[in-house]
Amino acid sequence: MPNGLGPGIYRSVPAHMEFSIEPMTENCRSVCRRREHVVLGVSPGNSFFKVPLLTDLIRWLSREFARVDIVVPDVELATTFTSLGYPTGRAARKALAEINAVRNRVVRAWQALGGPRPCDGLHLMSDLVDRSRYRTARAACEKALSEDETLRVTCREASRVVLMARRPDSEPPAEAVEQAMRYLLAELPFFIASADIFDVPSSLCFYHRPLPLAELVFSGRTVLKPGPQQAYALVRPVAPPVEPVPQGAAPGTCPPRRPGSAAPPESLHPGRGPRPSAPGPVTAHTLRVRRTRSVPPAGKRTSEGAADVSSRTVTPADPYGNLAESYDRLAQWAIDQQQESPRDRVGDFLRTFWQSRDRPVRNVLEICCGTGLMLTELARRGYVVTGLDRSAAMLEQARTRMGGKASLIRAELPDIPAPAGEFDAVVSAAGGLNYLSESQISATFGAVARLLPAGGTFTFDVFGRGFYTKFFDPSAPRVMALELDDISYIWTFIKPAEAPYVDMSYTQFSPASRAVDGEPAYIRTRDLHRYYPLSHDTVLRLAAEHGFTDPRVHDNYSSDPSGPHTLYDTWTMVRTGS
């Protein structure tokens, strides 16, 4: 059996999200290893900071650091809203509502963990700005901004991105960006002096994705210099591997705590070297899951009503057949904890792109539409939508969701059974093109080009370079696990040597209809999904070959360009007239 898992009914294994830490510089790495203090900034309006993620993040920070201070940046938030055109009174009310909402999320997360330790703290930034060391750092930041044009340009662009994220349908005027910079200026002292502000020997600030401003400040390329006791890092969520059950352990006993949970790349414990970036080779021992009793061969029912359904073909005919019913929950988890873009953000991006073109968009086709999450968002915005997918199970979920609000087609790419010139825009917004080999994606480009009139647009996303670096280690498979309510998943990421593809094995444990000996029983299903990395050069070549112009690649439905750490590439291009 693949992965050493035989047939069986399994008890679930509790799992918490773990996090990796990537210090910006060698000095930052040295400060991180001291693990004396960390600052978590939780920005109002940031959808990344949901209560489940905050709970796991605070749990992890409390385990790794001697002291945790959480800061809610409330200073100048109202100014951000006035920059967007809100009247002063409404801007103040909107800012207060967002501040209270995010503070309540932090409180709920900390309460779920039993409350903060005596040394920890939750602060509004307005409670800290009168501290003398904050004022000193603020003065240094203001002076640097007046002297260093590179720093000012970087801050201005960061503020522009914030405004665009809140109102992506229009470019903010220069004066609005300048006004919005006051919010960033209030945060900047923590980048360079959180150790001084909180009166600790050393301190780490962090964020979950790369920030050009942080990279500039800690690179030494600006007059604004952090102190030697100050560190910055990327801290990003990773799912924990499955808890191993030691040989001879009785059912229900707890395995020993695994060292270096989730194998983050940087150890935070003095005296330890760097942790490996992925678990070791997969064996029956590393993947053994607690079993209550065996079941008959695949597909046959037991008297308890459980079954083992395994699909062992590579990218089977209906690769999401086993996942269709739980797909929406899994998709929300990917948004909350794996940095996928929420559907409304994708919708904003598409609207902005379409409005920037000469041709109006009314009729939209989504290929690989899945359960209809993006179709629903587009229909809500007034577009006439059609969805195409190869999975009958996923289309059934979409049909239930959409009712009569969308036309649905079951077909397998590159076959798209629709008349030429039928659509103003074609979209693939859930990574479906990752499954296509180069010849298949070339044929799909040709099929999409046939459907679009001159000026029609094609937008799609695929895994970026950062995704393959993060999850696929050529030296050994990587294993991750997740528990969402009553459904559990095991993923095995495999990068075969010299192959043009990578494999991701899904093992899903969903509740059986009846318990076994009074304990929850689960049905196991397995599928193997094969993905083909798509290089930028290949996309540019295929766009030219099939009559598309102005191809651009963005970082995950944002205005930022794709880079080496991008998890999800978003491509846009326009059909030429020929």
C-alpha positions as CSV (number, residue, x, y, z in Angstrom):
1,M,0.0,0.0,0.0
2,P,1.3,3.5,-0.7
3,N,2.7,5.4,2.3
4,G,2.5,2.2,4.5
5,L,-1.3,2.6,5.1
6,G,-3.3,-0.5,5.0
7,P,-7.1,-0.5,4.9
8,G,-8.9,0.4,8.1
9,I,-11.1,2.6,10.2
10,Y,-9.2,5.3,12.0
11,R,-9.5,7.5,14.9
12,S,-8.7,11.2,14.3
13,V,-5.4,12.6,15.5
14,P,-5.6,16.2,16.9
15,A,-3.4,18.6,15.1
16,H,-2.5,22.3,15.5
17,M,-1.1,24.6,12.9
18,E,2.7,25.1,13.1
19,F,4.8,27.9,11.7
20,S,8.1,28.3,10.0
21,I,10.4,31.3,10.6
22,E,12.7,32.8,8.1
23,P,15.0,35.6,9.6
24,M,15.8,38.4,7.2
25,T,19.6,38.6,8.0
26,E,22.3,36.8,10.0
27,N,21.8,39.3,12.8
28,C,18.1,38.7,12.7
29,R,18.8,35.0,12.9
30,S,21.0,35.6,16.0
31,V,18.3,37.6,17.7
32,C,15.7,35.0,16.8
33,R,17.7,32.3,18.6
34,R,17.7,34.3,21.8
35,R,13.8,34.1,21.7
36,E,13.4,36.8,24.3
37,H,10.6,38.8,22.9
38,V,8.2,38.9,19.8
39,V,5.8,41.5,18.6
40,L,2.7,40.4,16.7
41,G,1.0,43.2,14.9
42,V,-2.7,42.4,14.0
43,S,-3.9,44.9,11.5
44,P,-7.6,45.9,11.3
45,G,-9.2,44.7,8.0
46,N,-6.6,42.0,7.4
47,S,-8.5,38.8,6.6
48,F,-5.5,36.7,7.3
49,F,-6.0,37.1,11.0
50,K,-9.0,34.8,11.7
51,V,-9.6,33.4,15.2
52,P,-8.4,29.8,14.4
53,L,-5.2,31.0,12.9
54,L,-4.6,33.6,15.7
55,T,-5.2,30.8,18.2
56,D,-2.6,28.6,16.7
57,L,-0.1,31.4,16.1
58,I,-0.3,32.7,19.7
59,R,0.0,29.1,20.9
60,W,3.2,28.7,18.8
61,L,4.6,32.1,19.8
62,S,4.0,31.5,23.5
63,R,5.8,28.1,23.2
64,E,8.8,29.6,21.4
65,F,9.3,33.0,23.0
66,A,9.7,34.1,26.6
67,R,7.3,37.1,26.1
68,V,4.7,37.9,23.5
69,D,3.2,41.4,23.0
70,I,0.3,41.9,20.5
71,V,-0.2,45.3,19.0
72,V,-3.4,46.5,17.2
73,P,-2.4,49.5,15.1
74,D,-5.3,51.9,15.7
75,V,-3.3,55.1,15.3
76,E,-4.1,57.0,12.1
77,L,-6.5,54.2,10.9
78,A,-9.3,56.8,10.5
79,T,-6.8,58.8,8.3
80,T,-6.7,55.8,5.9
81,F,-10.4,55.9,5.5
82,T,-10.4,59.7,4.9
83,S,-7.8,59.0,2.2
84,L,-10.3,56.7,0.6
85,G,-12.9,59.5,0.5
86,Y,-14.9,58.8,3.6
87,P,-16.3,61.8,5.5
88,T,-14.4,62.4,8.8
89,G,-17.2,61.2,11.1
90,R,-17.9,58.0,9.1
91,A,-14.1,57.3,8.8
92,A,-13.8,57.5,12.6
93,R,-16.7,55.2,13.1
94,K,-15.5,52.7,10.5
95,A,-12.0,52.7,12.1
96,L,-13.4,52.1,15.6
97,A,-15.5,49.2,14.3
98,E,-12.5,47.5,12.7
99,I,-10.3,48.1,15.7
100,N,-12.9,46.6,18.1
101,A,-13.4,43.6,15.7
102,V,-9.7,42.7,15.5
103,R,-9.1,43.3,19.2
104,N,-12.0,40.9,20.0
105,R,-10.6,38.3,17.7
106,V,-7.3,38.4,19.6
107,V,-9.1,38.2,22.9
108,R,-11.1,35.2,21.7
109,A,-8.0,33.5,20.5
110,W,-6.1,34.1,23.8
111,Q,-9.1,33.0,25.8
112,A,-9.2,29.7,23.9
113,L,-5.6,29.1,25.2
114,G,-6.5,30.0,28.8
115,G,-5.4,33.6,28.6
116,P,-2.0,35.3,28.3
117,R,0.9,34.7,30.6
118,P,1.7,37.4,33.2
119,C,4.5,38.6,31.0
120,D,2.5,38.9,27.8
121,G,0.3,41.8,26.7
122,L,-2.3,43.1,24.3
123,H,-2.0,46.7,23.4
124,L,-3.6,49.3,21.2
125,M,-0.9,51.3,19.5
126,S,-2.4,54.5,20.9
127,D,-1.4,53.2,24.3
128,L,2.2,53.0,23.3
129,V,2.9,56.2,21.3
130,D,3.5,58.4,24.4
131,R,6.4,56.2,25.5
132,S,9.6,58.2,25.2
133,R,11.4,55.5,23.3
134,Y,8.5,55.3,20.8
135,R,8.7,59.1,20.3
136,T,12.5,58.9,19.8
137,A,12.1,56.1,17.2
138,R,9.3,58.0,15.5
139,A,11.4,61.1,15.2
140,A,14.2,59.0,13.6
141,C,11.7,57.6,11.1
142,E,10.4,61.1,10.2
143,K,13.9,62.4,9.7
144,A,14.9,59.4,7.5
145,L,11.8,59.8,5.3
146,S,12.7,63.5,4.7
147,E,16.3,62.6,3.7
148,D,16.0,59.2,1.9
149,E,14.1,59.2,-1.4
150,T,14.3,55.4,-1.7
151,L,12.7,55.0,1.7
152,R,10.0,57.5,0.9
153,V,9.2,55.9,-2.5
154,T,9.0,52.5,-0.8
155,C,6.7,53.8,1.9
156,R,4.6,55.6,-0.7
157,E,4.2,52.4,-2.7
158,A,3.3,50.4,0.4
159,S,0.6,52.9,1.3
160,R,-0.7,52.9,-2.3
161,V,-1.0,49.1,-2.1
162,V,-3.0,49.4,1.1
163,L,-5.5,51.8,-0.5
164,M,-5.8,49.6,-3.6
165,A,-6.5,46.6,-1.5
166,R,-9.4,48.4,0.2
167,R,-10.7,50.0,-3.0
168,P,-9.2,48.2,-6.1
169,D,-11.5,49.8,-8.7
170,S,-9.5,53.1,-8.9
171,E,-6.0,54.3,-8.6
172,P,-5.7,56.5,-5.5
173,P,-4.5,60.1,-6.2
174,A,-1.1,61.1,-5.0
175,E,-2.4,63.3,-2.2
176,A,-4.5,60.4,-0.8
177,V,-1.3,58.2,-0.8
178,E,0.6,60.9,1.1
179,Q,-2.2,61.1,3.7
180,A,-2.3,57.3,4.1
181,M,1.4,57.2,4.8
182,R,0.7,58.6,8.3
183,Y,-0.7,55.1,9.2
184,L,2.6,53.5,8.0
185,L,4.7,56.1,9.8
186,A,2.9,55.2,13.1
187,E,4.0,51.5,12.6
188,L,7.5,52.1,11.4
189,P,9.1,52.7,14.8
190,F,8.3,49.0,15.8
191,F,10.4,47.8,12.8
192,I,13.5,49.5,14.1
193,A,13.0,49.8,17.9
194,S,10.5,47.4,19.4
195,A,13.1,46.2,21.8
196,D,13.5,49.7,23.1
197,I,9.7,50.4,23.1
198,F,9.0,47.3,25.2
199,D,12.2,47.6,27.3
200,V,13.5,44.1,26.5
201,P,17.0,42.9,25.6
202,S,16.1,41.9,22.1
203,S,12.9,41.7,20.0
204,L,11.5,40.2,16.8
205,C,8.9,41.7,14.5
206,F,7.5,39.7,11.7
207,Y,4.9,39.3,8.9
208,H,3.4,36.4,7.0
209,R,4.5,37.5,3.5
210,P,7.5,39.5,2.1
211,L,7.3,43.3,2.7
212,P,9.5,45.4,0.5
213,L,9.7,48.1,3.2
214,A,11.1,45.5,5.8
215,E,13.5,44.2,3.2
216,L,14.8,47.7,2.5
217,V,15.2,48.6,6.2
218,F,17.0,45.5,7.2
219,S,19.2,45.3,4.0
220,G,21.1,48.4,5.1
221,R,20.2,50.3,1.9
222,T,18.5,53.2,3.7
223,V,19.6,55.7,6.3
224,L,17.0,54.2,8.7
225,K,18.9,51.6,10.7
226,P,17.5,49.1,13.2
227,G,19.5,48.4,16.3
228,P,21.6,45.2,16.7
229,Q,19.0,44.0,19.2
230,Q,16.2,44.2,16.6
231,A,15.2,41.4,14.2
232,Y,12.7,40.9,11.5
233,A,11.5,37.6,9.9
234,L,8.9,36.0,7.8
235,V,6.7,33.7,9.9
236,R,4.3,31.6,7.8
237,P,1.9,28.8,8.6
238,V,2.7,25.2,7.8
239,A,0.5,22.2,8.6
240,P,1.9,19.7,11.1
241,P,2.9,16.2,10.0
242,V,1.0,13.2,11.3
243,E,1.7,12.2,14.9
244,P,3.5,8.8,14.8
245,V,2.4,6.0,17.0
246,P,5.3,4.2,18.5
247,Q,5.6,0.4,18.1
248,G,3.8,-1.4,20.9
249,A,1.8,1.6,22.0
250,A,-1.7,0.7,23.2
251,P,-4.7,2.3,21.3
252,G,-5.5,5.7,22.8
253,T,-2.1,6.3,24.3
254,C,-0.3,9.5,23.4
255,P,2.9,9.3,21.4
256,P,5.9,11.2,22.6
257,R,6.2,14.8,21.5
258,R,8.0,14.9,18.2
259,P,11.1,17.1,18.2
260,G,10.9,20.2,16.0
261,S,7.2,20.0,15.2
262,A,6.4,20.8,11.6
263,A,10.1,21.1,10.9
264,P,10.4,24.9,10.5
265,P,13.6,25.8,8.8
266,E,15.1,27.8,11.6
267,S,15.5,26.5,15.2
268,L,14.6,28.9,18.0
269,H,16.2,26.9,20.7
270,P,19.8,27.7,21.8
271,G,22.3,24.9,21.1
272,R,20.3,23.4,18.3
273,G,21.3,23.6,14.6
274,P,18.8,24.5,11.9
275,R,15.9,22.2,11.6
276,P,15.3,20.3,8.3
277,S,12.8,21.8,5.9
278,A,10.9,18.6,5.6
279,P,10.4,15.3,7.4
280,G,12.7,12.3,6.6
281,P,11.9,9.5,4.2
282,V,8.4,8.1,4.3
283,T,8.1,4.8,6.1
284,A,5.3,2.7,7.6
285,H,6.4,4.0,11.0
286,T,6.3,7.7,10.1
287,L,2.8,7.4,8.7
288,R,1.2,4.9,11.0
289,V,-2.3,6.1,12.1
290,R,-4.2,4.6,15.0
291,R,-6.5,1.9,13.8
292,T,-9.5,0.5,15.5
293,R,-10.2,-2.5,13.3
294,S,-9.7,-3.5,9.7
295,V,-12.3,-3.4,6.9
296,P,-12.9,-5.6,3.9
297,P,-11.3,-4.9,0.5
298,A,-11.9,-1.5,-1.1
299,G,-15.5,-0.5,-1.6
300,K,-17.1,-3.2,0.5
301,R,-19.2,-2.4,3.5
302,T,-18.6,-3.7,7.0
303,S,-21.4,-4.3,9.5
304,E,-20.5,-1.0,11.2
305,G,-21.2,0.8,7.9
306,A,-17.7,1.9,7.2
307,A,-15.8,1.4,3.9
308,D,-12.3,1.9,2.4
309,V,-12.5,3.6,-1.0
310,S,-9.2,4.0,-2.7
311,S,-8.6,5.5,-6.1
312,R,-5.0,4.6,-7.1
313,T,-4.8,6.0,-10.6
314,V,-2.7,9.0,-11.3
315,T,-5.1,12.0,-11.6
316,P,-8.2,9.9,-11.8
317,A,-11.1,10.7,-14.2
318,D,-12.8,12.5,-11.3
319,P,-9.9,13.6,-9.1
320,Y,-12.2,15.6,-6.8
321,G,-15.0,13.1,-6.6
322,N,-13.9,12.1,-3.1
323,L,-13.4,15.7,-2.0
324,A,-16.4,17.4,-3.5
325,E,-18.6,17.4,-0.3
326,S,-15.8,18.8,1.9
327,Y,-14.2,21.0,-0.8
328,D,-15.7,24.3,0.4
329,R,-14.3,23.9,3.9
330,L,-10.9,23.0,2.5
331,A,-11.0,26.0,0.2
332,Q,-11.8,28.3,3.2
333,W,-8.9,26.8,5.2
334,A,-6.5,27.5,2.2
335,I,-7.7,31.1,2.3
336,D,-7.3,31.5,6.1
337,Q,-4.0,29.7,6.5
338,Q,-2.3,29.1,3.2
339,Q,-2.6,32.6,1.7
340,E,-5.0,31.8,-1.1
341,S,-7.0,34.9,-2.2
342,P,-10.6,35.2,-0.9
343,R,-13.2,35.1,-3.7
344,D,-14.2,38.7,-3.2
345,R,-10.5,39.8,-3.7
346,V,-10.3,37.8,-6.9
347,G,-13.5,39.4,-8.0
348,D,-12.1,42.9,-7.3
349,F,-8.9,42.0,-9.2
350,L,-10.9,40.8,-12.2
351,R,-13.2,43.8,-12.3
352,T,-10.2,46.2,-12.1
353,F,-8.5,44.3,-15.0
354,W,-11.6,44.1,-17.1
355,Q,-12.4,47.8,-16.6
356,S,-8.9,48.7,-17.7
357,R,-9.6,47.2,-21.1
358,D,-11.5,48.7,-24.0
359,R,-14.0,45.8,-24.4
360,P,-16.9,45.6,-21.9
361,V,-17.2,42.3,-20.1
362,R,-20.7,40.7,-19.6
363,N,-20.4,36.9,-20.5
364,V,-17.8,35.1,-18.5
365,L,-16.7,31.4,-18.7
366,E,-14.8,29.9,-15.7
367,I,-13.0,26.7,-16.6
368,C,-12.3,24.3,-13.8
369,C,-15.1,26.0,-11.8
370,G,-15.3,23.3,-9.1
371,T,-18.2,23.8,-6.7
372,G,-19.1,27.3,-8.0
373,L,-17.5,29.5,-5.4
374,M,-16.1,31.9,-8.0
375,L,-19.1,31.7,-10.2
376,T,-21.3,32.8,-7.3
377,E,-19.0,35.8,-6.7
378,L,-19.1,36.8,-10.4
379,A,-22.9,36.3,-10.6
380,R,-23.3,38.5,-7.5
381,R,-21.5,41.3,-9.4
382,G,-23.9,41.1,-12.3
383,Y,-22.0,39.0,-14.8
384,V,-23.6,36.2,-16.9
385,V,-21.6,33.2,-15.9
386,T,-20.9,29.7,-17.3
387,G,-18.9,27.1,-15.5
388,L,-17.0,24.1,-16.9
389,D,-15.4,21.2,-15.0
390,R,-14.5,17.6,-15.5
391,S,-15.8,16.4,-12.1
392,A,-19.5,15.4,-12.0
393,A,-19.4,15.5,-8.2
394,M,-18.0,19.1,-8.1
395,L,-20.6,20.3,-10.7
396,E,-23.3,18.8,-8.6
397,Q,-22.2,20.9,-5.7
398,A,-22.1,23.9,-8.0
399,R,-25.6,23.2,-9.3
400,T,-26.9,23.0,-5.8
401,R,-25.2,26.3,-4.9
402,M,-26.1,28.3,-8.1
403,G,-29.6,27.1,-8.9
404,G,-30.4,28.6,-12.2
405,K,-27.9,31.4,-12.0
406,A,-25.2,29.7,-14.1
407,S,-24.9,27.4,-17.1
408,L,-22.8,24.4,-16.2
409,I,-20.8,22.2,-18.6
410,R,-19.1,18.9,-17.9
411,A,-16.1,18.6,-20.1
412,E,-12.4,17.8,-19.9
413,L,-9.8,20.4,-21.1
414,P,-8.8,21.1,-23.7
415,D,-12.3,20.4,-24.9
416,I,-14.5,23.4,-24.4
417,P,-17.9,22.8,-26.2
418,A,-19.0,26.3,-26.8
419,P,-19.3,28.5,-30.0
420,A,-16.4,30.7,-31.1
421,G,-16.5,34.2,-29.7
422,E,-19.1,33.2,-27.1
423,F,-17.5,34.9,-24.1
424,D,-16.0,38.3,-23.3
425,A,-13.7,36.8,-20.6
426,V,-12.4,33.4,-19.7
427,V,-11.2,32.7,-16.1
428,S,-9.6,29.8,-14.2
429,A,-9.5,30.9,-10.6
430,A,-8.8,27.8,-8.5
431,G,-5.6,26.3,-9.9
432,G,-7.2,23.9,-12.3
433,L,-4.6,24.4,-15.0
434,N,-1.9,22.9,-12.7
435,Y,-3.1,19.5,-13.8
436,L,-2.2,20.1,-17.5
437,S,1.0,19.0,-19.2
438,E,2.6,21.4,-21.6
439,S,0.9,19.9,-24.6
440,Q,-2.5,20.0,-22.9
441,I,-2.1,23.5,-21.7
442,S,-1.0,24.6,-25.2
443,A,-4.2,23.0,-26.6
444,T,-6.2,24.8,-23.8
445,F,-4.7,28.1,-24.8
446,G,-5.9,27.5,-28.4
447,A,-9.4,26.5,-27.2
448,V,-9.7,29.6,-25.1
449,A,-8.4,31.8,-27.9
450,R,-11.2,30.4,-30.2
451,L,-13.9,31.3,-27.6
452,L,-12.7,35.0,-27.2
453,P,-13.3,37.8,-29.6
454,A,-10.6,40.5,-30.3
455,G,-10.1,42.3,-27.0
456,G,-11.4,39.4,-24.9
457,T,-9.4,38.5,-21.8
458,F,-7.9,35.3,-20.3
459,T,-7.1,35.3,-16.5
460,F,-5.8,32.2,-14.7
461,D,-3.8,31.2,-11.7
462,V,-1.3,28.4,-11.2
463,F,1.2,27.5,-8.5
464,G,4.1,29.9,-8.3
465,R,7.8,29.2,-7.7
466,G,7.4,29.7,-4.0
467,F,4.7,27.0,-3.8
468,Y,7.0,24.3,-5.3
469,T,9.9,25.4,-3.1
470,K,7.8,25.3,0.0
471,F,6.1,22.0,-0.5
472,F,8.2,19.8,-2.7
473,D,11.6,18.7,-1.5
474,P,13.5,16.6,-4.1
475,S,15.5,14.8,-1.4
476,A,12.5,13.2,0.4
477,P,8.7,13.3,0.4
478,R,7.0,15.8,2.7
479,V,4.0,14.8,4.7
480,M,1.4,17.2,6.2
481,A,-1.9,16.6,8.0
482,L,-5.0,18.7,8.8
483,E,-8.1,18.2,10.8
484,L,-11.2,20.3,9.9
485,D,-14.0,19.6,12.3
486,D,-14.9,15.9,11.6
487,I,-12.8,15.4,8.5
488,S,-9.0,14.8,8.4
489,Y,-6.5,14.9,5.6
490,I,-3.0,13.6,5.0
491,W,-1.0,15.0,2.1
492,T,2.2,13.5,0.8
493,F,4.2,15.8,-1.6
494,I,6.5,13.9,-3.9
495,K,9.0,15.3,-6.4
496,P,10.2,12.5,-8.7
497,A,13.8,12.9,-10.0
498,E,14.0,14.3,-13.5
499,A,10.2,14.2,-14.0
500,P,8.3,17.2,-15.5
501,Y,5.7,16.9,-12.8
502,V,5.2,16.6,-9.0
503,D,2.7,14.4,-7.2
504,M,0.4,15.2,-4.3
505,S,-1.4,12.3,-2.6
506,Y,-4.6,13.1,-0.8
507,T,-5.8,10.7,1.9
508,Q,-9.1,11.8,3.4
509,F,-10.8,10.4,6.6
510,S,-14.5,11.3,6.7
511,P,-17.0,10.1,9.3
512,A,-18.6,6.7,8.9
513,S,-22.3,6.4,9.4
514,R,-21.9,4.5,12.7
515,A,-19.4,4.5,15.5
516,V,-17.2,1.5,16.3
517,D,-17.1,0.4,20.0
518,G,-18.5,3.8,20.9
519,E,-15.6,5.7,19.2
520,P,-15.8,7.8,16.0
521,A,-15.1,5.7,12.9
522,Y,-13.8,7.1,9.6
523,I,-13.9,6.1,5.9
524,R,-10.6,6.5,4.1
525,T,-10.4,7.6,0.5
526,R,-7.2,8.3,-1.5
527,D,-6.4,10.0,-4.7
528,L,-3.1,10.9,-6.4
529,H,-3.0,14.4,-8.1
530,R,-0.3,15.2,-10.6
531,Y,0.8,18.8,-11.2
532,Y,3.0,20.3,-13.9
533,P,5.0,23.4,-13.0
534,L,4.4,26.1,-15.5
535,S,7.3,28.5,-16.0
536,H,6.9,32.1,-17.0
537,D,8.9,31.5,-20.2
538,T,6.5,28.8,-21.2
539,V,3.4,31.0,-20.6
540,L,4.9,33.9,-22.6
541,R,5.7,31.5,-25.5
542,L,2.2,29.9,-25.5
543,A,0.5,33.4,-25.3
544,A,2.4,34.5,-28.4
545,E,1.7,31.2,-30.2
546,H,-2.1,31.4,-29.6
547,G,-2.7,35.1,-30.3
548,F,-2.6,36.7,-26.9
549,T,-0.9,40.0,-26.2
550,D,0.1,41.9,-23.1
551,P,0.7,38.9,-20.8
552,R,1.4,39.9,-17.2
553,V,2.0,37.8,-14.1
554,H,1.0,39.0,-10.6
555,D,1.5,37.8,-7.1
556,N,-1.8,36.2,-6.0
557,Y,-4.4,38.6,-7.4
558,S,-2.6,41.7,-6.3
559,S,-0.9,44.5,-8.1
560,D,2.5,43.1,-7.1
561,P,4.6,41.3,-9.7
562,S,5.2,37.6,-9.2
563,G,8.6,36.8,-7.6
564,P,10.6,33.8,-6.4
565,H,8.6,33.5,-3.2
566,T,5.2,33.8,-4.9
567,L,2.9,31.0,-3.9
568,Y,0.2,31.6,-6.6
569,D,0.9,33.2,-10.0
570,T,-2.0,35.2,-11.5
571,W,-1.7,35.6,-15.3
572,T,-3.7,38.1,-17.4
573,M,-3.6,38.5,-21.2
574,V,-5.7,39.8,-24.0
575,R,-6.8,38.2,-27.3
576,T,-5.4,39.9,-30.4
577,G,-7.5,40.9,-33.4
578,S,-5.9,38.4,-35.8
